[in-house]
Amino acid sequence: GAVVSQHPSWVICKSGTSVKIECRSLDFQATTMFWYRQFPKQSLMLMATSNEGSKATYEQGVEKDKFLINHASLTLSTLTVTSAHPEDSSFYICSALRRGNQETQYFGPGTRLLVL
Amino acid sequence: RKEVEQDPGPFNVPEGATVAFNCTYSNSASQSFFWYRQDCRKEPKLLMSVYSSGNEDGRFTAQLNRASQYISLLIRDSKLSDSATYLCVVTPGGSGYALNFGKGTSLLVTP
């Protein structure tokens, strides 16, 4: 299967700081990537759809000014959690859409964020 | 009502048992259906796609009933390594590819 990487794999930060998470598709080009968030014992929830060269599309209830998404190249999307607070602590997972005979999403390994 | 609903379990079964998971979805326009597997503190991994005709991959069989908006996964001859959370995943209708995840069903296979 295709490979998607995320960096960092985990981060601990103080409340009020900003955290950038990178998502890379390593062996295919992805015009579309997705950012999900998963709280303990909950399902993955889509936060936003990241489109290369255009603005991201945010799901209802997700603040676009707090969760900044940049998809400047066909292999990289970044999510910046601005002014992070403890309630932003979660497991953030990206996926990259590989188009072909069947569109398939490949997930990154996730980033665990803990805001103190 | 959640878009994708699953019995959270946990299902505790002995090695070699057959176990079935069920899932229902609310959006009748949903187009694609999948089962993903998620191990503890890891990302989801695609297990198999689900088709109306049903499909089988080794010990795993998936079925889709569009009329009832119901998806199932059957695991035969359970292995210890099958222990994980199984996520029912649906894509909405239209041109979007975003995935709607169920909360997952937890499976523990014991010796």
Interface residues (C-beta under 8 A of the other chain):
Chain A: G1 T32 F34 Y36 K41 Q42 S43 L44 M45 L46 T49 F91 I93 S95 L97 Q102 E103 T104 Q105 Y106 F107 G108 P109 G110 R112
Chain B: V4 R41 K42 E43 P44 K45 L46 S49 L87 G96 Y97 A98 L99 N100 F101 G102 K103 G104
